[in-house]
Amino acid sequence: MFYKAFGQGLGIDNLEKPTRMGIFSFLTQEIAIDLGTANTIIIQNDKVVVDEPSIIARDRATGRTVAVGRAAQQMHGKTHENIKTIRPLKDGVIADFHAAEDMIKGMIKMINRSKGVFQPSLRMVICIPSGITEVEKRAVQDSAEHAGAKEVFLIHEPMAAAIGIGIDVEEPMGNMVIDIGGGTSEIAVIALGGIVTDKNIRVAGDELTQDIEEYMRRQHNILIGERTAEQIKIEVGAALPELDNPPLDYSVRGRDLMTGIPKEISVSYSEIAHALDKSISKIEEAIMSCLENTPPELSADIYKTGIYLAGGGALLRGLDKRISMKTKLPVHVADDPLRAVARGTGIALKNVNKFQFLMRSS
């Protein structure tokens, strides 16, 4: 009780008892989770131990989860009536509580493959979108606790991305970080260990995938599934209709809407750039809005430091150049942007006492 009261007096949610990291530290397993709409990454001891799609497959008759992650992804769009695939997260937040719980449990089992008599208690740091509600935060905490976590810390995604990129978030220097994930695009200006201005929009990777599906149906009269649209985005996705190093055209197979017969067509990156234009414009508008609301001293810093891009969306060809043209600022893409948030979450886990003010504990 003394530690709890003392911590609250300092404005810290959870202060560790000194014995925790002492002789009993082996009783606790510490993991950092980037719980993403498209992919979930788990880091333990500075290593990525799980990197799987955020999806499960469930038997409709028994309610039993039959596959988690990549195995379930392979079933997506190909299941019969007895099996359904579920993506537990939508727009960066938990849409199906029980499916999320099963997914977290399944992915933790991938780490603890050996069946020992003793199972250590889990201590988790999970990153969450900056714009989610208290109810949505509670859903993340509850899912983690039901999956076996004894202690749960939450950290905002832009802050985790900034730490993962290598920015010193505690400095009195303004930095703008854009994390374009599967469900949300997070834009935040960070200084002195806090988010000064942020904008959270639910236009990101999933929306771009839907744009491609819609374009193929409207322009080519061909019906494709989510997995195929995702593959098109990876192979020939672009934010600009003209690139210095363009990818080769990509062959797409789907169902002809006129005849109902499977057919193959070829698409170019320029076509996909036009298909994605409207959604990328929404992301640009959100960036401009965030810049407009930034205090002038921090704006001066951002002019010097530029904008940092993280998340899977940062891999879209020409996106950094397009944002730079719009904002007239330098844009830097993080090293391994897909894992920048997970890496930052892992660093925060290792330095819980240092980064405690960034997190909320359960």
Secondary structure as a PSIPRED ss2 file (coil, helix, strand):
# PSIPRED VFORMAT (PSIPRED V4.0)

   1 M C   1.000  0.000  0.000
   2 F H   0.000  1.000  0.000
   3 Y H   0.000  1.000  0.000
   4 K H   0.000  1.000  0.000
   5 A H   0.000  1.000  0.000
   6 F H   0.000  1.000  0.000
   7 G H   0.000  1.000  0.000
   8 Q H   0.000  1.000  0.000
   9 G H   0.000  1.000  0.000
  10 L C   1.000  0.000  0.000
  11 G C   1.000  0.000  0.000
  12 I C   1.000  0.000  0.000
  13 D C   1.000  0.000  0.000
  14 N C   1.000  0.000  0.000
  15 L C   1.000  0.000  0.000
  16 E C   1.000  0.000  0.000
  17 K C   1.000  0.000  0.000
  18 P C   1.000  0.000  0.000
  19 T C   1.000  0.000  0.000
  20 R C   1.000  0.000  0.000
  21 M C   1.000  0.000  0.000
  22 G C   1.000  0.000  0.000
  23 I C   1.000  0.000  0.000
  24 F C   1.000  0.000  0.000
  25 S H   0.000  1.000  0.000
  26 F H   0.000  1.000  0.000
  27 L H   0.000  1.000  0.000
  28 T E   0.000  0.000  1.000
  29 Q E   0.000  0.000  1.000
  30 E E   0.000  0.000  1.000
  31 I E   0.000  0.000  1.000
  32 A E   0.000  0.000  1.000
  33 I E   0.000  0.000  1.000
  34 D E   0.000  0.000  1.000
  35 L E   0.000  0.000  1.000
  36 G C   1.000  0.000  0.000
  37 T C   1.000  0.000  0.000
  38 A C   1.000  0.000  0.000
  39 N E   0.000  0.000  1.000
  40 T E   0.000  0.000  1.000
  41 I E   0.000  0.000  1.000
  42 I E   0.000  0.000  1.000
  43 I E   0.000  0.000  1.000
  44 Q E   0.000  0.000  1.000
  45 N C   1.000  0.000  0.000
  46 D C   1.000  0.000  0.000
  47 K E   0.000  0.000  1.000
  48 V E   0.000  0.000  1.000
  49 V E   0.000  0.000  1.000
  50 V E   0.000  0.000  1.000
  51 D E   0.000  0.000  1.000
  52 E E   0.000  0.000  1.000
  53 P E   0.000  0.000  1.000
  54 S C   1.000  0.000  0.000
  55 I C   1.000  0.000  0.000
  56 I E   0.000  0.000  1.000
  57 A E   0.000  0.000  1.000
  58 R E   0.000  0.000  1.000
  59 D E   0.000  0.000  1.000
  60 R C   1.000  0.000  0.000
  61 A C   1.000  0.000  0.000
  62 T C   1.000  0.000  0.000
  63 G C   1.000  0.000  0.000
  64 R C   1.000  0.000  0.000
  65 T E   0.000  0.000  1.000
  66 V E   0.000  0.000  1.000
  67 A E   0.000  0.000  1.000
  68 V E   0.000  0.000  1.000
  69 G C   1.000  0.000  0.000
  70 R H   0.000  1.000  0.000
  71 A H   0.000  1.000  0.000
  72 A H   0.000  1.000  0.000
  73 Q H   0.000  1.000  0.000
  74 Q H   0.000  1.000  0.000
  75 M H   0.000  1.000  0.000
  76 H C   1.000  0.000  0.000
  77 G C   1.000  0.000  0.000
  78 K C   1.000  0.000  0.000
  79 T C   1.000  0.000  0.000
  80 H C   1.000  0.000  0.000
  81 E C   1.000  0.000  0.000
  82 N C   1.000  0.000  0.000
  83 I E   0.000  0.000  1.000
  84 K E   0.000  0.000  1.000
  85 T E   0.000  0.000  1.000
  86 I E   0.000  0.000  1.000
  87 R C   1.000  0.000  0.000
  88 P C   1.000  0.000  0.000
  89 L E   0.000  0.000  1.000
  90 K E   0.000  0.000  1.000
  91 D C   1.000  0.000  0.000
  92 G C   1.000  0.000  0.000
  93 V E   0.000  0.000  1.000
  94 I E   0.000  0.000  1.000
  95 A C   1.000  0.000  0.000
  96 D C   1.000  0.000  0.000
  97 F H   0.000  1.000  0.000
  98 H H   0.000  1.000  0.000
  99 A H   0.000  1.000  0.000
 100 A H   0.000  1.000  0.000
 101 E H   0.000  1.000  0.000
 102 D H   0.000  1.000  0.000
 103 M H   0.000  1.000  0.000
 104 I H   0.000  1.000  0.000
 105 K H   0.000  1.000  0.000
 106 G H   0.000  1.000  0.000
 107 M H   0.000  1.000  0.000
 108 I H   0.000  1.000  0.000
 109 K H   0.000  1.000  0.000
 110 M H   0.000  1.000  0.000
 111 I H   0.000  1.000  0.000
 112 N C   1.000  0.000  0.000
 113 R C   1.000  0.000  0.000
 114 S C   1.000  0.000  0.000
 115 K C   1.000  0.000  0.000
 116 G C   1.000  0.000  0.000
 117 V C   1.000  0.000  0.000
 118 F C   1.000  0.000  0.000
 119 Q C   1.000  0.000  0.000
 120 P C   1.000  0.000  0.000
 121 S E   0.000  0.000  1.000
 122 L E   0.000  0.000  1.000
 123 R E   0.000  0.000  1.000
 124 M E   0.000  0.000  1.000
 125 V E   0.000  0.000  1.000
 126 I E   0.000  0.000  1.000
 127 C E   0.000  0.000  1.000
 128 I E   0.000  0.000  1.000
 129 P C   1.000  0.000  0.000
 130 S C   1.000  0.000  0.000
 131 G C   1.000  0.000  0.000
 132 I C   1.000  0.000  0.000
 133 T C   1.000  0.000  0.000
 134 E H   0.000  1.000  0.000
 135 V H   0.000  1.000  0.000
 136 E H   0.000  1.000  0.000
 137 K H   0.000  1.000  0.000
 138 R H   0.000  1.000  0.000
 139 A H   0.000  1.000  0.000
 140 V H   0.000  1.000  0.000
 141 Q H   0.000  1.000  0.000
 142 D H   0.000  1.000  0.000
 143 S H   0.000  1.000  0.000
 144 A H   0.000  1.000  0.000
 145 E H   0.000  1.000  0.000
 146 H H   0.000  1.000  0.000
 147 A C   1.000  0.000  0.000
 148 G C   1.000  0.000  0.000
 149 A E   0.000  0.000  1.000
 150 K E   0.000  0.000  1.000
 151 E E   0.000  0.000  1.000
 152 V E   0.000  0.000  1.000
 153 F E   0.000  0.000  1.000
 154 L E   0.000  0.000  1.000
 155 I E   0.000  0.000  1.000
 156 H E   0.000  0.000  1.000
 157 E H   0.000  1.000  0.000
 158 P H   0.000  1.000  0.000
 159 M H   0.000  1.000  0.000
 160 A H   0.000  1.000  0.000
 161 A H   0.000  1.000  0.000
 162 A H   0.000  1.000  0.000
 163 I H   0.000  1.000  0.000
 164 G H   0.000  1.000  0.000
 165 I H   0.000  1.000  0.000
 166 G C   1.000  0.000  0.000
 167 I C   1.000  0.000  0.000
 168 D C   1.000  0.000  0.000
 169 V C   1.000  0.000  0.000
 170 E C   1.000  0.000  0.000
 171 E C   1.000  0.000  0.000
 172 P C   1.000  0.000  0.000
 173 M C   1.000  0.000  0.000
 174 G C   1.000  0.000  0.000
 175 N E   0.000  0.000  1.000
 176 M E   0.000  0.000  1.000
 177 V E   0.000  0.000  1.000
 178 I E   0.000  0.000  1.000
 179 D E   0.000  0.000  1.000
 180 I E   0.000  0.000  1.000
 181 G C   1.000  0.000  0.000
 182 G C   1.000  0.000  0.000
 183 G C   1.000  0.000  0.000
 184 T C   1.000  0.000  0.000
 185 S E   0.000  0.000  1.000
 186 E E   0.000  0.000  1.000
 187 I E   0.000  0.000  1.000
 188 A E   0.000  0.000  1.000
 189 V E   0.000  0.000  1.000
 190 I E   0.000  0.000  1.000
 191 A E   0.000  0.000  1.000
 192 L C   1.000  0.000  0.000
 193 G C   1.000  0.000  0.000
 194 G E   0.000  0.000  1.000
 195 I E   0.000  0.000  1.000
 196 V E   0.000  0.000  1.000
 197 T E   0.000  0.000  1.000
 198 D E   0.000  0.000  1.000
 199 K E   0.000  0.000  1.000
 200 N E   0.000  0.000  1.000
 201 I E   0.000  0.000  1.000
 202 R C   1.000  0.000  0.000
 203 V C   1.000  0.000  0.000
 204 A C   1.000  0.000  0.000
 205 G H   0.000  1.000  0.000
 206 D H   0.000  1.000  0.000
 207 E H   0.000  1.000  0.000
 208 L H   0.000  1.000  0.000
 209 T H   0.000  1.000  0.000
 210 Q H   0.000  1.000  0.000
 211 D H   0.000  1.000  0.000
 212 I H   0.000  1.000  0.000
 213 E H   0.000  1.000  0.000
 214 E H   0.000  1.000  0.000
 215 Y H   0.000  1.000  0.000
 216 M H   0.000  1.000  0.000
 217 R H   0.000  1.000  0.000
 218 R H   0.000  1.000  0.000
 219 Q H   0.000  1.000  0.000
 220 H H   0.000  1.000  0.000
 221 N C   1.000  0.000  0.000
 222 I E   0.000  0.000  1.000
 223 L E   0.000  0.000  1.000
 224 I C   1.000  0.000  0.000
 225 G C   1.000  0.000  0.000
 226 E H   0.000  1.000  0.000
 227 R H   0.000  1.000  0.000
 228 T H   0.000  1.000  0.000
 229 A H   0.000  1.000  0.000
 230 E H   0.000  1.000  0.000
 231 Q H   0.000  1.000  0.000
 232 I H   0.000  1.000  0.000
 233 K H   0.000  1.000  0.000
 234 I H   0.000  1.000  0.000
 235 E H   0.000  1.000  0.000
 236 V H   0.000  1.000  0.000
 237 G C   1.000  0.000  0.000
 238 A E   0.000  0.000  1.000
 239 A C   1.000  0.000  0.000
 240 L C   1.000  0.000  0.000
 241 P C   1.000  0.000  0.000
 242 E C   1.000  0.000  0.000
 243 L C   1.000  0.000  0.000
 244 D C   1.000  0.000  0.000
 245 N C   1.000  0.000  0.000
 246 P C   1.000  0.000  0.000
 247 P C   1.000  0.000  0.000
 248 L C   1.000  0.000  0.000
 249 D C   1.000  0.000  0.000
 250 Y E   0.000  0.000  1.000
 251 S E   0.000  0.000  1.000
 252 V E   0.000  0.000  1.000
 253 R E   0.000  0.000  1.000
 254 G E   0.000  0.000  1.000
 255 R E   0.000  0.000  1.000
 256 D E   0.000  0.000  1.000
 257 L C   1.000  0.000  0.000
 258 M C   1.000  0.000  0.000
 259 T C   1.000  0.000  0.000
 260 G C   1.000  0.000  0.000
 261 I C   1.000  0.000  0.000
 262 P E   0.000  0.000  1.000
 263 K E   0.000  0.000  1.000
 264 E E   0.000  0.000  1.000
 265 I E   0.000  0.000  1.000
 266 S E   0.000  0.000  1.000
 267 V E   0.000  0.000  1.000
 268 S C   1.000  0.000  0.000
 269 Y H   0.000  1.000  0.000
 270 S H   0.000  1.000  0.000
 271 E H   0.000  1.000  0.000
 272 I H   0.000  1.000  0.000
 273 A H   0.000  1.000  0.000
 274 H H   0.000  1.000  0.000
 275 A H   0.000  1.000  0.000
 276 L H   0.000  1.000  0.000
 277 D H   0.000  1.000  0.000
 278 K H   0.000  1.000  0.000
 279 S H   0.000  1.000  0.000
 280 I H   0.000  1.000  0.000
 281 S H   0.000  1.000  0.000
 282 K H   0.000  1.000  0.000
 283 I H   0.000  1.000  0.000
 284 E H   0.000  1.000  0.000
 285 E H   0.000  1.000  0.000
 286 A H   0.000  1.000  0.000
 287 I H   0.000  1.000  0.000
 288 M H   0.000  1.000  0.000
 289 S H   0.000  1.000  0.000
 290 C H   0.000  1.000  0.000
 291 L H   0.000  1.000  0.000
 292 E H   0.000  1.000  0.000
 293 N C   1.000  0.000  0.000
 294 T C   1.000  0.000  0.000
 295 P C   1.000  0.000  0.000
 296 P H   0.000  1.000  0.000
 297 E H   0.000  1.000  0.000
 298 L H   0.000  1.000  0.000
 299 S H   0.000  1.000  0.000
 300 A H   0.000  1.000  0.000
 301 D H   0.000  1.000  0.000
 302 I H   0.000  1.000  0.000
 303 Y H   0.000  1.000  0.000
 304 K H   0.000  1.000  0.000
 305 T H   0.000  1.000  0.000
 306 G C   1.000  0.000  0.000
 307 I E   0.000  0.000  1.000
 308 Y E   0.000  0.000  1.000
 309 L E   0.000  0.000  1.000
 310 A E   0.000  0.000  1.000
 311 G C   1.000  0.000  0.000
 312 G H   0.000  1.000  0.000
 313 G H   0.000  1.000  0.000
 314 A H   0.000  1.000  0.000
 315 L H   0.000  1.000  0.000
 316 L C   1.000  0.000  0.000
 317 R E   0.000  0.000  1.000
 318 G C   1.000  0.000  0.000
 319 L H   0.000  1.000  0.000
 320 D H   0.000  1.000  0.000
 321 K H   0.000  1.000  0.000
 322 R H   0.000  1.000  0.000
 323 I H   0.000  1.000  0.000
 324 S H   0.000  1.000  0.000
 325 M H   0.000  1.000  0.000
 326 K H   0.000  1.000  0.000
 327 T H   0.000  1.000  0.000
 328 K C   1.000  0.000  0.000
 329 L C   1.000  0.000  0.000
 330 P C   1.000  0.000  0.000
 331 V E   0.000  0.000  1.000
 332 H E   0.000  0.000  1.000
 333 V E   0.000  0.000  1.000
 334 A C   1.000  0.000  0.000
 335 D C   1.000  0.000  0.000
 336 D C   1.000  0.000  0.000
 337 P H   0.000  1.000  0.000
 338 L H   0.000  1.000  0.000
 339 R H   0.000  1.000  0.000
 340 A H   0.000  1.000  0.000
 341 V H   0.000  1.000  0.000
 342 A H   0.000  1.000  0.000
 343 R H   0.000  1.000  0.000
 344 G H   0.000  1.000  0.000
 345 T H   0.000  1.000  0.000
 346 G H   0.000  1.000  0.000
 347 I H   0.000  1.000  0.000
 348 A H   0.000  1.000  0.000
 349 L H   0.000  1.000  0.000
 350 K H   0.000  1.000  0.000
 351 N C   1.000  0.000  0.000
 352 V C   1.000  0.000  0.000
 353 N C   1.000  0.000  0.000
 354 K C   1.000  0.000  0.000
 355 F C   1.000  0.000  0.000
 356 Q H   0.000  1.000  0.000
 357 F H   0.000  1.000  0.000
 358 L H   0.000  1.000  0.000
 359 M E   0.000  0.000  1.000
 360 R E   0.000  0.000  1.000
 361 S E   0.000  0.000  1.000
 362 S C   1.000  0.000  0.000
